[in-house]
Amino acid sequence: MPAARYKRLVDAFAAEIRSGRLTSGTQLPTHRHLAEREGIAVVTATRVYAELEAMGLVSSEHGRGTFVRDQALPPGHGIDQRPLAADSVDLNFNYPALPGQVDLLRQVLRELAGSGDLESLLRYQPHGGRERDRAAVANHLLNRGLDTTPDSVVVVNGAQHGLTVVALAALRPGDLVAADAITYPGFKVIAEALRLELAPIPTTPTGPDLDALGRLCVERPVRAVYTMPTLHNPLGWVMDDGARRQLVAIARRHRLLLIEDAAYAYLAECPPPPLAATAPDVSVYVSGLSKNVATGLRVGFIAAPQARVPAIERAIRATAWNTPALTAAIATRWLEDGTVTRLEAEKRVDARLRQTIAGEILEPFRPLAHPNSYFTWVPLPANARADRIAATLATHGVAISTAEPFAITENPPQAIRLALGSTELGTLADALTTVRRTIEDDQYR
């Protein structure tokens, strides 16, 4: 087949997909049918689809066929994130998945379709979730060392929504919230939207500088502390028992609310108990199923003192009314049948493998990371600039994040954060080697 004709066929499909004439989810002809229809060889039809897949326009599912992908949101794109080229390696955003998860989804959808209460999924749900959903979460939290009751649990649209409704329920515009100087960017977005002031807590290699936090609370009217004691994103620490006791003592002394973000806590093996387990009177625990199951599921949960639950439920009503019943039902079944526990165990193994690869390649820069973490923090050598490195890597098709989105100080450190969970293992080492070489070249510019 002449190259021009081959390219015209690729371009024709691409134009139909981008214009919306071929909508998301449309199944394309089989390779053999496309070959027969266009009068081309099967190997050429395979090449056409491979190029469309490389462009991010279609996806191939073994045994089922080739389907048009959703073009509304490119992979890894969101608030404050640039769209990625289809052939880019994404080391910027984590959406870890394991083989077979699509089959799990098909299976649970079939089970739900055959269940007796399918009609109930079409109705409004309680703001904080159905009793069965809350009970499943409470039982699951026992694996995290948190013994709570269904009455103290609410179900939300992912951990980000959980953090938002906790802030809405407990804080007011102008309130001062202390957070690690390097912290999760999603909470920065919440603070900006709700007009909260963030005060940075200096960080150490093992956790926040709690003496500095104590001084801050004496000097200024801090209302809450946003904290990630079990597997910090992006610095990877797990706070020890002594630090947790000191943080709780500060919270009780100054009447602070501890907002405990545990989105990545499932990756830590045998960590100390959550703050909410030892100090439920001053803590609210927030986590979800995005990282340990699937980012598209958008189911999260909050464990809070019962006195705070009504205000949190009212905030859910104001922002979403309820978590969609279908996704909540999927989550509950997977919590009850052990699927979530199994996926968490498998992802710990997967994350450890990826972290080992990253540690070996990036060892000259002494990256900071938990051994089971899906991300690593790389302080840069003298003279190296994070923005230059990110720009150079973009030209090589590798997307990374600088320290700027994570910093709540005026002068972000010269460092980069690498997400390890969104890339096929076969390409991860090559991408990390490109990162290493780019850093090495940049420091001598």
N, C-alpha and C positions, 0 to 999 in steps of 0.2 A: 504494500500500500504506500503510495507516495507520501512523503512527510507532510506536504501541504494539506492533503486530504485528511490525514490522521489528525493534524492540528485543528482543522475545521470542525471535525466531529467533536473533539474535546471542547472547542470554543462554543459550539452550538449547545451542548449540554450545559456548560457553565452559564451561558446567557439565559437559558430557560430556568435554571435553578435560582440565579441571582435576581431575575425579574419576578419570581414567584409563580411562574407558569407551572413549574414542577415544584410542588409544595413539600414541606418537611414531612418525611415519613413515606413519601412515594417510593414504591418498589420499582426499580429499573429492570429492563429485560435481562434475562440471563445472558451470560457471555455468549453462549451458542446462539440464542435467539437474536442478539444484537449482530453477531457475525452474519447470520442468514439474512437479516433485514437489510444490512448495509453492504452485503456482498464482500465481506472482508474475512480474513482468517481469524480463528478463535483467539490465537495468540495476540493478534492486534486488538481485538475487543478487550482482552484482559489488560492490555497496555493502556487503552483509553480509560478504563475504570481505575486503574492504578494511578494514573495522573490526576484524575478527578479527586481521588481519595487524598493524594498528596496535597492538593489544593484546599482540602478541608471541606469539600462540597458534598461528598458522599461517604458512607461507611459500609464496609463489607462485614457480614455476619456469617460465620461458617455454617453451612447447611441451610441457610435461609435466603441469602441473596445480597443484593446491593441496594442501599436505601439512601434517599436524599437526606442530608443533615440539616438540622435547624440552623439557619444563618442569622437569627436575631441576636445571638450573643456568641461571639467567637470564643474558643477555649481560653480560659484564664483571664477574660476581660471582665471588668467590673468597675466600681467606683475607684477613682484614682489609679486605675491600671490601664495601660495602653493595649489596644488590640494587638494580637500576635499574628504574624504571618503563618500561613497554614503549615509551613515546613520548619517553623521555629521549635527549638527545644525549650520547654517551659520550666525554668528553675526559679520562677517568681511566685507561683501560686500552687498550693497543695490540693490535689484532689485524688488521693490514693485509692486505687481500686485493685481488686484481685481477680484472676481468671475465674469464671463461673458465676459472678454476681448477677449477670444478666439472666442466667438460667434460674437463679433464686427468685428474681423478680417475676419471671413468667410463672413460676410455680405458685408463688403466693397470690398472684392475681387470679390464677385459676381457682385456688382455694376460696378466695373471697367471692368470686363469681358464683360459686356453688354453695355459699353459706346461706343460712336462713335469715340473716338480718341485713341483707344487702340494701334494702330500702332505707334503713336507718342512716346509711352513709350519705343520703341525699338531703338530710335535714340539718338544721343548725345543731351544733353541739354545745355542751357546757363550756363556758369561757376557759376554764382551767383543764378541760379534758374529761372524758368519760371515766367513771370509777375504775373500770377494768384497765384503762390506759395508765391511770395514776398508780394503780396497784402494781402493774408490770414494771413501771419505772422504779417504784420504791423497792421492789424485790431485786431489781438489777443493781441498785445503788449499794446493796450489801456487798457486792463484789468490789466496790470502791472504798469499803470501810465506813460507809455511811448508813447507819440504822435509822430510818425515818418511817413515817406513816403516809399512806395515800393522801390523807387530809392536809399534809404539809407539802405535797407535790403538785405542781401545775405543769401542763404540757404546752409548749410554745412552738412557733415556726422557726426552729433552729436556735442555736446558742446566741447568735447575734440578736435575734428578736428577744431572747431571754434577757440579755444584758440591757437592752433598750427598755423593756417594761419594768425591770427592777429599778433602773435609774428614774424612769417616769414616776414610779410609785413612791420612791423614797427621797427624791431630791427635787430641788427647785432651781430655776434659772439663777445663776450667780453663785451657787454653792461651790465650795472648794473640794475637789477630790484629789487625793494623793495617788500617784501611780508611778511605777518604775520609770526611770528616765528613758529607758528603752522598753517599749511595751507594744501590745497588739494594736495595729492601726485601726481596727474596727471600733475599739473603744474611743479612740480619738475622734472618729466620725460621730459617734453618739454624743460625746461631750460638746462638739461643735454645734450639732443640731439642737441640743437641749440647753445650750448656752451655759454649760458648766465650765468652771475654771479648773485646769489640770495643774497640779504642782508636782514637779519631778522628785522622786526619791533616788538618790545616787545608788548605783549598782556596784556590787562586788562580784568576783568570780563565782561565789556560791549563793548569792541572793541579794535582796535589797539591804541597804545600809539602814538598819532599824534604829540605830542611835540618831541618825539624821532625821528619820521620820519622827522620833520622839521630840526632837528640838523643833521641828516644823509645827507640830501640834501645839506646842507651847506658844509659838510666835504667831500662829495664824489659826482661824476658825475652820479647821478641816472637818468635813462632815462624813466622809467615807474614804475607804482605801480600795482601789481596784488592784487585785493581786492574782497571780498565777503561781501558787506555791508548789503545785505538782506538775512539773514539766513546763517551764516557762517558754513562751513563744516571743522572741526568737532565741533567747540566750541558753535555753536547755537545762537550767538548774532545777533541782528538787530541793526545796527548803527542808532542813533537818528539824527534829523535834524541838530543839532549843530555840531556834529562830521562830518557829510557829508559836511557842509559848510566849515569847517576847512580843510578837505581833498581836496576839490576843490580849495580853496585858495592856498594851498601848491602846487598843480599841476600847477596852472596858474603862480605862482611866479617863479617856477623852470622849467617851460615848460616840464612838465611830461605828459605822456599818462596814463590815468587810464583805466586799463583792468578790467572791471566789470563782474565777474562771477555770474550769477543768476540762476544756475542750480536748486537750491532748493527754489528760491524766491516764487514759487507758494504756498508754505506751510504757508507763513506768511500772516496773515489777516490784511489788512489796514496798510501796512508799509509805511514809507515815500517814496516819489518818487525816482526812480532810479537816480543814478548820471548822467546817460545819458539824463535824462529828464531835469535836472537843469543845466547841464554843457555839452551840446553835443559837444562843441568845443574841449574838452580835454578828452572825454570818448568814449570807445567802449564797447558795451553791448553784452554779449555772453550768450546764454542759449540753451535749447533744449527740446526734448520730451522723453528723456530716463527715467527720474524719474517720471514725471507726467503721462506718457502714458505707454511706454514699452521700456526696455533697448535694445531689438533687432531691434527696428525701425530705430535707428541711423539717425535721422534727427535733426539738430540743426539750429540755426540762429544767425546772427550777425546784430546789428544795429550800424551803424558807420557814422561819417561825410561823406558827399558825396565825399569830396576830397580824402578820404582814400579808397573808394570802389574799384577803379581800381587796386590798389596794392593788396588788399585782393583777388579780383577775379583772379589776376595773381598767387597768392599763391595757390588758389584752383586748378587752372589749373595744377600747378606743382605737387600737391599732390594727386588729385583725379579726375581731369577734371570737374566733376560735381557730385552732389548728385544723386544716382540712381533714375531714373524717377519714378519707381514703388513705392518706399517708400515715395518719395516726394508727389506723387499723393494721397497716403493713408493719409499722414499727412494733406495735404491741405483739403481733404474732411472732416476729423475729426475736423479741425479748423473751417471750414465753417459751419458745421451742429451742432456745440456746444458740440460734444463728448469730446473734450479736456477740455473745461470748466467744464463739468459735472464730468469727471474723477478727475480733480484737486480738486473739492469740496469734492468728496467722499474720496479721499486720505488724505485730511486734517483731516477729521473725523477719518479715520483709523489710521493716524499717532498720533493723540491726544490720542486715546485709548491705543496704544502701549506705548506711552511716559508715560501715567499715570501708566501703569503696571510697567514699568521700574523704575519710580520715587519712587513708593511705596516699591519695593523690594530692591532697591539700596540706599534708603534714608540715611542710616548710613554713606555713603561715600560722600554725598553732590554732586551728579553728576551735570555737567553743560549741560544744554539742553534747547532748545526752546520748549514750550509746544506742538507745532505741528510738532516737528522734527522726522525724521526717524532714528536719531542717538543720542547717548549720550556719553559724555566725562566723564570718571571716574578718578579723581585724587586718587592715591593710598595712604593708610596710611603709616606712617613711618615704615621702615624695609621691606615693601612689595616690590617685584620686578616684573615688568611687564613681563619680559621674562620668569621667572619661572611660573608665573600665566598662561601665554599663553600656555606654554608647558604642564602644568598640565591639563588645560582645554581640550587640544587636546586629551589627553588620555581618557577624559570623553566624547569625541565626540562633543565638542563645539569649534568652530573656532572664534577667536577674533583678533583684531589688537592692537599692542602696539602703543606707541606714536611715535616710530622711523620713520615709513613711512611719518608721517605728519610734522616732525620737520625739520627745516632748520638751526638749531643751532647744535653745536658740541656735546652737552650733552642733549639729549632728556629728558623730564620730566618723572618721574615714573607715568604713567597714561595709561589707555586703552580706546579704542574707540569701542563702540558697535553699530553695525548696527541692526536696529529693523525691517526693512521692508521686509526681505527675508524669514521669518520663519512663519509657520502657528501659528495663535494665540493660538491654543491649546497647543503648545509646547514652546511658548515663555517664559511663566512664569516659567516653570520648568528649562529652560536653564539659565534664569537670576538668579534663586535661586542657581543653581550650580555655577554661577559666583560669587555670593555673598559669598557663603561658601568657595570657593577657595581663595578669597581675605582674608577672615577672618583667614583661616588656615595659609596662607602664611606669614601674618604679624607677626606671633609668631614663625616662623622657626628660 
